Each structure stands twice: as structure tokens, then as C-alpha cells.
């Protein structure tokens, strides 16, 4: 597992070619890049990258409208380990 402290650092990891199966990001993040922007930029670099969004706020409109359904899922906060495991299974199929 790789961890970063910002969206920019996460993108740098992807640019270095680090093996990444899934990006788990909050919608609201410090550092000048939102989770949605991070996902967009990460998806440009790695089109098959699976993305799991989380937020303590209401499910984003983009999910309710079905705009983020390919390789992406959303889980609200707080969530249990079992709920997280289920979402990861949905995305990764393992």
C-alpha cells in the first residue's frame, strides 16, 4: 500500500510508474486539488485504474447522476471495515 499526503504527490507516484491497483481518495482534500480532480488526472494517466471515493458529506451529484460509474465507486463516512471490504471487492473483484 502506498500513501501520500496530497493529490499532487499521488500523481507523482503514478508518473513514476508505481504499481497501483486502486486509488482511494476523499472528495475534499487539502493541497489545491480535489479528489474528483485527482481521479480525473489519474484516469488520464491510467485509464484502467479503479477509484474509490469517500466523503463525510452527501454522495456527490456525479455519482447520483451516474457520471462516475466506470471503474469508480463511492463510500460515505463513517464506514465500517466490512463496508469498505465490500466496496473494494466490487471494484477489484477479489
C-alpha positions in Angstrom: 0.0 0.0 0.0 1.2 3.5 -0.9 0.1 6.6 1.0 0.5 10.2 0.1 -0.3 13.5 1.7 -1.7 15.2 -1.3 -3.2 14.8 -4.7 0.0 16.1 -6.4 2.1 13.5 -4.6 -0.3 10.8 -5.7 0.0 11.9 -9.3 3.8 11.9 -8.9 3.7 8.3 -7.8 1.7 7.4 -10.9 4.1 9.3 -13.1 7.0 7.3 -11.6 5.3 4.1 -12.7 4.5 2.8 -9.2 2.2 -0.3 -9.4 -1.3 0.9 -8.3 -4.5 -1.1 -8.5 -6.8 1.3 -6.8 -6.9 5.0 -5.8 -8.8 5.6 -2.6 -9.4 9.4 -2.1 -11.5 11.7 -0.2 -13.6 14.2 -2.3 -12.4 17.2 -0.2 -8.6 17.3 0.3 -6.1 20.0 1.2 -3.3 21.0 -1.1 -5.2 22.6 -4.0 -6.6 19.5 -5.8 -9.9 17.8 -5.0 -10.5 14.1 -5.1 -12.5 14.5 -8.2 -9.7 16.4 -10.0 -7.2 13.8 -8.7 -9.3 11.0 -10.1 -9.7 12.7 -13.5 -5.9 13.3 -13.8 -5.1 9.8 -12.5 -7.6 8.3 -15.0 -5.8 10.2 -17.9 -2.6 8.5 -16.8 -4.0 5.1 -16.1 -7.4 4.6 -17.8 -8.0 1.2 -16.1 -7.3 2.5 -12.6 -10.0 1.7 -10.1 -11.1 4.6 -7.9 -12.9 4.6 -4.6 -14.1 8.0 -3.4 -15.1 8.7 0.2 -16.6 11.7 1.9 -18.3 12.7 5.1 -20.7 14.7 3.1 -23.6 13.6 0.9 -23.0 11.4 -2.1 -21.8 13.7 -4.9 -24.2 14.5 -7.7 -21.8 13.0 -10.2 -22.5 9.6 -8.6 -26.2 10.0 -8.3 -26.3 11.1 -12.0 -24.3 8.0 -13.0 -21.4 10.1 -14.4 -18.8 8.2 -12.4 -19.7 4.6 -12.8 -16.8 3.2 -14.8 -14.0 1.9 -12.6 -15.3 4.0 -9.7 -17.4 3.7 -6.5 -18.3 5.9 -3.5 -18.4 5.1 0.2 -19.7 7.5 2.8 -18.1 8.3 6.1 -18.2 6.9 8.6 -18.0 3.4 7.2 -17.2 0.0 8.7 -14.4 -2.3 7.7 -17.0 -4.7 6.3 -18.5 -1.9 4.1 -15.0 -0.9 2.9 -14.2 -4.6 2.1 -17.4 -4.9 0.1 -16.6 -1.8 -2.0 -13.1 -3.0 -2.6 -14.4 -6.4 -3.7 -16.9 -4.7 -6.1 -14.1 -2.7 -7.7 -11.2 -5.2 -7.6 -13.2 -8.4 -7.9 -11.2 -10.1 -5.2 
